[in-house]
Amino acid sequence: MRDLLELGKINDTFVALEYEVPYNQSRLDCLLFGKGTDNVSNVVLIELKQWSSVKSLAEEGNFVETYTGGRERVVPHPSQQVKGYHYYMQGFVEEFEKEPTLSLFSCAYCHNYPRAEGKDSITLFTKNLLQSFRCTRKKIQNYLE
């Protein structure tokens, strides 16, 4: 994470790792707390995955097949997982309802996933997930600079 923050030139940011979700047994991999270029307070939720390969399933949906937990498994797509965390946090954490507004931006980062020449690594995302959860370095920088 440190390398990613340095590469993105993201400064003056607080980092929480393995944040325990209130009233839930889930843990969020990483939360970044900072202010955007407009001086608005923001939180960036990042779901980290160590996946180096993944297979899309024949039927379009929000599940993929990957090696995790010692064997190949069908698991929720990381963006679907982070989308659930996102809406849960907005619904159950009071700070997101207060004024001034605290913005929440969420994304998944598969840090071991290789980029293939001539292939777009984003092809596993469903169209609906892309529309609501697209993560770019520029977007994160704008939220936390």
C-alpha positions as CSV (number, residue, x, y, z in Angstrom):
1,M,0.0,0.0,0.0
2,R,2.8,2.4,0.8
3,D,4.3,2.0,-2.7
4,L,0.9,2.6,-4.2
5,L,0.4,5.8,-2.2
6,E,3.9,7.1,-3.1
7,L,3.4,6.3,-6.8
8,G,0.1,8.1,-6.7
9,K,1.6,11.1,-4.9
10,I,-1.1,10.8,-2.3
11,N,0.0,12.8,0.8
12,D,-1.6,13.9,4.1
13,T,-3.7,10.8,4.2
14,F,-4.6,8.6,7.2
15,V,-4.6,4.9,6.5
16,A,-6.6,2.1,8.3
17,L,-5.9,-1.5,7.5
18,E,-8.2,-4.4,8.3
19,Y,-10.9,-2.1,9.5
20,E,-13.6,-4.0,11.4
21,V,-17.0,-3.2,9.9
22,P,-19.5,-2.0,12.6
23,Y,-22.3,-4.6,13.4
24,N,-20.7,-7.0,10.9
25,Q,-18.0,-9.7,11.0
26,S,-16.3,-8.4,7.8
27,R,-13.0,-6.5,7.7
28,L,-12.2,-3.9,5.1
29,D,-8.7,-4.3,3.7
30,C,-7.8,-0.6,3.5
31,L,-9.5,2.8,4.1
32,L,-7.8,6.1,3.2
33,F,-9.0,9.3,4.9
34,G,-8.1,12.6,3.4
35,K,-9.3,15.8,1.7
36,G,-9.8,16.3,-2.0
37,T,-8.6,19.2,-4.2
38,D,-11.8,21.0,-3.2
39,N,-11.0,20.5,0.5
40,V,-13.9,18.2,1.0
41,S,-13.3,15.2,3.4
42,N,-13.2,11.9,1.7
43,V,-12.8,8.2,2.4
44,V,-11.5,5.7,-0.1
45,L,-12.3,2.1,0.5
46,I,-10.0,-0.4,-1.2
47,E,-10.6,-4.1,-1.4
48,L,-7.2,-5.8,-2.0
49,K,-6.9,-9.1,-3.8
50,Q,-3.7,-11.1,-4.4
51,W,-5.1,-12.8,-7.4
52,S,-2.8,-13.5,-10.3
53,S,-5.4,-15.1,-12.5
54,V,-9.1,-15.3,-12.7
55,K,-11.7,-16.9,-15.0
56,S,-15.0,-15.4,-15.9
57,L,-18.0,-17.7,-15.8
58,A,-20.0,-18.7,-18.8
59,E,-23.1,-16.9,-17.5
60,E,-22.8,-13.1,-16.9
61,G,-23.0,-12.4,-13.3
62,N,-21.1,-11.1,-10.3
63,F,-19.0,-14.2,-9.6
64,V,-15.6,-15.4,-11.0
65,E,-13.4,-18.4,-10.5
66,T,-10.0,-18.0,-9.0
67,Y,-7.4,-19.7,-6.8
68,T,-8.0,-18.8,-3.2
69,G,-7.9,-20.6,0.1
70,G,-5.8,-23.4,-1.3
71,R,-7.9,-24.3,-4.3
72,E,-10.0,-23.0,-7.2
73,R,-13.2,-21.4,-6.0
74,V,-16.2,-19.5,-7.3
75,V,-16.2,-16.2,-5.4
76,P,-17.9,-12.8,-5.7
77,H,-16.2,-10.4,-8.1
78,P,-14.0,-8.0,-6.1
79,S,-16.0,-5.0,-7.4
80,Q,-19.2,-6.7,-6.3
81,Q,-17.7,-7.3,-2.9
82,V,-16.5,-3.7,-2.5
83,K,-19.9,-2.4,-3.7
84,G,-21.6,-4.3,-0.9
85,Y,-19.1,-2.8,1.7
86,H,-19.7,0.6,0.2
87,Y,-23.4,0.6,0.6
88,Y,-23.2,-1.0,4.0
89,M,-20.8,1.7,5.3
90,Q,-23.1,4.5,3.9
91,G,-26.1,2.9,5.6
92,F,-24.6,2.1,9.0
93,V,-21.9,4.7,9.7
94,E,-23.4,7.9,11.0
95,E,-20.5,10.1,9.8
96,F,-21.7,9.7,6.2
97,E,-25.0,11.4,7.1
98,K,-23.6,14.4,8.8
99,E,-22.8,17.9,7.5
100,P,-20.3,18.8,6.1
101,T,-20.6,15.9,3.7
102,L,-18.1,13.1,3.9
103,S,-17.7,11.4,0.5
104,L,-17.1,7.6,0.1
105,F,-15.3,6.2,-3.0
106,S,-14.7,2.5,-3.3
107,C,-12.7,0.3,-5.6
108,A,-11.0,-3.1,-5.8
109,Y,-7.3,-3.5,-6.5
110,C,-5.9,-6.8,-7.7
111,H,-2.3,-6.0,-7.1
112,N,-0.8,-9.3,-8.4
113,Y,-2.9,-9.4,-11.6
114,P,-0.7,-9.1,-14.7
115,R,-1.6,-6.9,-17.6
116,A,-1.6,-8.8,-20.9
117,E,-0.4,-7.1,-24.0
118,G,-3.3,-6.1,-26.2
119,K,-5.9,-7.2,-23.7
120,D,-7.9,-5.1,-21.4
121,S,-7.7,-6.5,-17.9
122,I,-11.1,-4.9,-17.1
123,T,-13.1,-7.4,-19.3
124,L,-14.2,-9.4,-16.2
125,F,-16.2,-6.5,-15.0
126,T,-19.9,-6.4,-15.8
127,K,-21.2,-3.3,-17.5
128,N,-23.3,-2.3,-14.5
129,L,-20.4,-2.6,-12.1
130,L,-18.2,-0.5,-14.4
131,Q,-20.8,2.3,-14.5
132,S,-21.0,2.6,-10.7
133,F,-17.5,1.6,-9.6
134,R,-14.7,2.6,-11.9
135,C,-11.4,3.3,-10.1
136,T,-8.6,5.3,-11.7
137,R,-5.4,6.7,-10.2
138,K,-6.6,10.3,-11.2
139,K,-9.9,9.8,-9.4
140,I,-8.2,8.7,-6.2
141,Q,-5.8,11.6,-6.4
142,N,-8.6,14.1,-6.8
143,Y,-10.3,12.6,-3.8
144,L,-7.2,12.7,-1.5
145,E,-5.0,15.6,-2.6
